[in-house]
Amino acid sequence: MTPENYQDIIRKREEAEFHDKIRSDEVQSDPKLRSFYTSNVKFYSITRASKTYYEKLILQRCRNKRVLDYCCGGGYYAMFAATHGAKESVGIDISQETIRFAVERVTKHNLADKVSFKVMDAEALEFENESFDLIIESGALHHLDLRRAWSEMNRVLRSDGQAICMEALGHNPLIQWYRQRTPHLRTVYETKHILTYSAIHSVLDYFGKVDIKYFHFLSLAAVPLRGRAAFEPLLKLLEVADSVFLRLPLIRNMAWIVVFVLSKPRKDCNADQTIAD
């Protein structure tokens, strides 16, 4: 075994154990522990713009398609696709406890005939080539060896397929400072591998086109007012401001979240390459 392979095994074990712990009955049944491991939830109070855009992209592309929810977590988006016209949704995740939770959720909602979940290594998918029409992914790429992820997504997508990804960016120094100050919320590997623009750019070795949209810079200022009457009007105002400022090249890398669509999977090396902002 090479040192690189050994490090991969350790990394993946740490990721699985971390997410198994968060989903464990011990944490979920203890309000203090659950609050400790989800103390960043407050920031998601302002993410409706990115979430709405991401879901709109899924709605436009999932009907009558076979969909892979790549690193599915609790399985919400696999179920979302299935309830909005997908022919079949398959979710995979490295965490056994997370998959157990997803299976319980899909059973509760009577969707087991349309949605299935499997414990699986996202860097070594157990699917045949060109098995899926659409891949959806949210907040997982920074847990992975990125080039292996790109390669596997490329491999299992059909030649006319697309992947829709929603990820945090790692350029904003204040957000990075917060990440460093809250190590209990993420693994060490995750903290060091939050996506950058150059990391996203590396996907062009595997996909011919990337369409990117940036979200949440000024709107983060509304977080302290969540739950108050002023929150909603302020968030609306800041969302409008973000839609303007995040078009500027020097500002947009300060965004918290990006949503991007990968298309034209490079089954050979001759595809044109395009990044569209």
N, C-alpha and C positions, 0 to 999 in steps of 0.2 A: 504494500500500500504506500503510495506516495504521500508526502506531507500535505500536498494540496487536497488529495482525496480525504485524508484524515480530518483536515480543517472543515471540509464540506460536511462530513458526518457530524462533527461537533456542532457546527452552525445549525444544521437542520434539526438536530436533537434539541438544541436550546430553543429554537423557534417553536417546535411542537410542544415542548414542556411548558413554555411560557403561556401559550394560548390554551393548552389543556388546563392550566391552573386558573386562568381568568374565567373559563367556562365551567369550572368544577362546582359541585354542589356546595363545597365549603365556602367559596367566595360568593356565589350567587345567593346563598341563604343568609349571609351575614351583611347587614346594611353598611357597617363601617368598612369592611374589606371591599365590598362592591364599590363604595364611594371612593376608596383609596385608589383602586385600579381603573376607575372611570372619571377621575377628577378633571380630565380635559373635555368632557362632554359639553361643558358650558360654551366652548368655542363653536360647536356645531349648531348653536342657535342661529347663526347668521349664514348658514350654507345653503339656503333654499335656492339661490340662483344657480349654483353649480349642480345641485341635485336635480333641479327641474330640467336643466339643459341636458344632463346625462340621461335622465329618464326619457326625455323627448327623443334623443338619438336611438335609444333602445326601441321605443315604440315605432319609430320609423323603419326599423330594420328587422325586427324579430318575427314578424308574422310568417307563419308556415316554415320557419327555419329551425334547424337543429342548433341549439345554443349551448355553449360551454361557459359556465360561471367559474372563472379561473381564480382559484383561491377564494372560495365562496363565503368564508366566514359562516354566519348564521343562515345563509341561504336566501336572504331577502330578495336579491335581484334575480336569482334563478326562478323563484316563485313569481316575481313581477313579470318576467318574460313569459312564463307559462300562462299566466292569467290575462295576458294581452296578445295572445295569438301564436306564440311559439309552438311548433309541432312537438318539440321535446326540449327539456332543459336538463342539463347534467352539471352538478356542482362538485368540485374537487377541493380538498384542503388537506394540509399535512397534519392537522390536529384532530385526534380521534374524538375528543370531547366536543369540539366545534361541530364535527359531522354528526355526532349523536344529537346535539341540540337542533341542527338543521333537519334531521330526519323526524324528530319529534314535532317540529314546527310544521313540516309539510304534511305529516299524518293528521295533525290537528285541523288543518285546512283542507283535508280531503283532496290533496293534489298528487298523491303517490303514483297515479297513473300517468302523470305528465312530467314529474320532477323526480330525479334520483340523485343521490349523493354518494361519493366514494372518498375514502382516505387515500391520498395519492400525492406523490412528489411532483410539484409543478414543474420542476426542471427535468423530469423524466416521465412524461405522460404515458399512460398505458393505453393509448388510443392509436388506431391506424392513421396513416397519413390521410389528410384531407377529409377528416371525419365530421367537421362542423362548418356551418354557414356563418356563424357569428360567435365571437368571443366577447364576453363582458368581464371587466376587471375593475375592482375598486380598492385602492389602498393596500395593495399587496406587493407591488413590484420592488419596493425598497427592502423587502425581506429576502429577495432572491438574488442569485447571480444573474445580472440583467441580460447578458448576452445569451445565456442558456434559456432564459425566459423568452426572449425574442425568437430564438431558434425554434423552440417547441411550439410557440403560438403560430409561427409561420408554418411549421410542419403539419399541424392538425387542422389548419384552415384550408378550405377549398380555395381554388385559384381566384375565384371571384368573391371570396369572403372578406369580412372586415373584423377588426377588433376595436372595441370602445373601452377606453381606460380613463379612470379618474384617480388622480394622484396628488399628493402634497409635493410642493417644491421646496428645495433646500437653500435658496439664495438669501432670503430675508434674515438679517442678523438677529433681529429681536425674536423671531420665531425659533431660530436655531438656539438662541440663548435659553429660551423656555424649555426646549427639548433636552438640553444639557442639564437643566435644573430639575427635571422630572424623570430620572432614569427608571423609576418603577413602572412607567407607562409603556415601555418598549424595551426590546433587546438592544444590546450594545451594537450589534451588526445593523439593526434597523436605523438607529440614530445616525450611524456613520454613512448610510447609503440612501438617505432621502434624495429623491431625484433632482438633478440639475438639468438645465437646458441642454448642456453638452451630452449628458447621459441619454436624454430623450433622442437627441440627434443620432446617437449610435444605432437607432432602430433602422436607419436607412440602409444598413447592410442586409436587412431582412424584409423590409417593406418599401415599396416604391414611393409611397405618399403618406404624409402625416399632416393632419389638420388639427391645429391647436387653438384652444380658447382659454383665457386666463381669468381667474376669479379671486375675489376677496383680498383686497389690500386695505383701502380706507374703511370698508364695512366692518373690519375687526374692531373698530372703535365703538361699535354699538354693543359689544358683548357685556360691558359692565351694567348696561341698562336693561338686560333681559328680564322679563317679568314685570316691567314697569310700563306705564302708559306711553312714555316717550319712545320706547324701543321701536315700535313698528314704523312710525313716521321717520325716525332717524335712519333706520335700516333702509327704507325705500330711497331716501335722499342719497345715502352713501352708495347704494347699489347703482344708482344713476351715475354718480361721480366715478365709481370704479369702471363702469362701461366706457367712460371716456379716457381716464388716465391709463387704464391697462392696455390701451392701444399703442402707447408710447414705448419704444424699445427699451429705454433706460428705466422705465417704471415697471413694466410687466413682469420682470424676473422677481420683483418683490411680492408678487402674488402668493397667496397661501396654497391655492389649489389650481390645477390645470385639468382640463378634459381634452383628450385627444383621440382621434380616429385613425387607425392604421388600415391602409388598403393597399391593393396591388402587391400581395405577398410575392416575394422574389423567389420563385421556383427555379430561376436561373439568374445569371448575373447581368442581364441586359436591360432590365427595367429602368425607365427614367426615374429620377429621384426628385421628390418635391416636399418641401415643408411649407405649409400655409398657416399663417397666423391670423 
